[in-house]
């Protein structure tokens, strides 16, 4: 640019010099040439500016190309890394496929083993069904003397006195008047007691009870079909009494003594047994003497051994509670029905396991339906059994706890009694 300015200055000087020494014609010629040179200079300037702009554009394109080239290089590296990862994943999937194929083979082998186990189990079930048939035949054959053995079992389990139990059992055997039973009982008694001391506890006698059963009632060859279940009792119609025990003045007895403690507590009614091998019961004459009715109550073992029995008494006859029915369940899932007549216990339904009973320290909803001599018992809405007995036709209702160990507490709640139409 400086060179161009210098040239222009020289041209101006020359023109000035020429003006003084050249003709008008020459001057005009020079001016024409000057104008041409000036136009040429302007053209060169424009070309220079265009060239500079092109250089800038090329520099920008170069920078963009370099950036794109760097990005392509990065993308190439990323693609190469991704390809390497895919190859690694492929190898892992192939390894996993091989492992799954191995597991499949193992499962197929296990399936064959299970099929063999299933076949064996089916054979065992068939064997158990055959054993069950034999057991039913055995129970049917033993039915004429069932009460005899149930009384003996009750004495052993709740009295805890083996000597008294043995004497009672001997008397019961004598009362049967059956010579065959007497002979078998004598043989069992000789083989058992001559070698064992009568000072042994109740656990020993309970253990040999099954041996006595087998001695008296061996498995028969066949047995008659079981009798059909009695028809269900009519539904309850009218609520005649209820108590949720929230009012401590609702009429139930309160007492605290050496053997038991009964009374209201936290909106429930509690019975606490404090002695070994003891039963405590309570009833309320204000409920009335009932004939045909439905009794419902919630009962919960609060403390004590799970084998403790608890439940309801009904058709209570006397102020001393010497005569009544009782329906009991236990914390280990059993139920029992019996009578007490002049302080003598009789079993109507021996202790039986039921999956409907909530074990442990959970609440069980008990229900008894009485119609004439027919008695139905339920737990948690499920029918357990129906018995027929005419020992007592009417009486009061109440609650009971029967336990082998002290400090057993049971809570009762939501007692309801309905009449039957």
Secondary structure, 3 states (H helix, E strand, C coil): CHHHHHHHHHHHHHHHHHHHHCCHHHHHHHHHHHHHHHHHHHHHHHHHHHHHHHHHHHHHHHHHHHHHHHHHHHHHHHHHHHHHHHHHHHHHHHHHHHHHHHHHHHHHHHHHHHHHHHHHHHHHHHHHHHHHHHHHHHHHHHHHHHHHHHHHHHHHHHHCCHHHHHHHHHHHHHHHCCHHHHHHHHHHHHHHHCCCCCCCCHHHHHHHHHHHHHHHCCCCCCCCCCCCCCCCCCCEEEEEEEECCCCCCCCCCCEECCCEEEEEECCEEEEEECCCCEEEEEECHHHCCECCEEEEEEEEEEECCCCCEEEEEEEECCCCCCEEEEEEEECCCEEEEEEEECCEEEEEEEEEECCCCCCCCCEEEEEEEEECCEEEEEECCEEEEEEECCCCCCEEEEEEEEECCCCEEEEEEEEEEEEEC
